[in-house]
C-alpha cells in the first residue's frame, strides 16, 4: 500500500511542493531535516507553508527524499497505513 506525502524539491534557486507516493516497506530511515525549518522560517520556501512546519528526510533504497512533516508524524502515518493493510 502506498502513502501520499508532500515532497519539497529544490530546482536551483527555487523550492516547490509536489505530491509523492511512497511504499512504506522500502523506507530504511526517517530523519529530521532541520535545515529546511530554518529556510522556512527565513521565508525561502513556498509561501503556502506555515512557519511552524517541520520536515523529514526519508531514505528509500539509498535515495533521499525531503518531505513536509516531522519524523514522528511520518512514522504515525506509516503505522496507520500498515494497520489498515492488516485489517484489509
Buried (B, 14 or more C-beta within 10 A) or exposed (E): EEBEBBBBEEEEEEBEBEEBEBEBEEBEEBEBBEEBBEBBEEEEBEEEBEEEBBBBBBBBEEEEBBBBBBBEBBBEBBEEBBEEEEEE
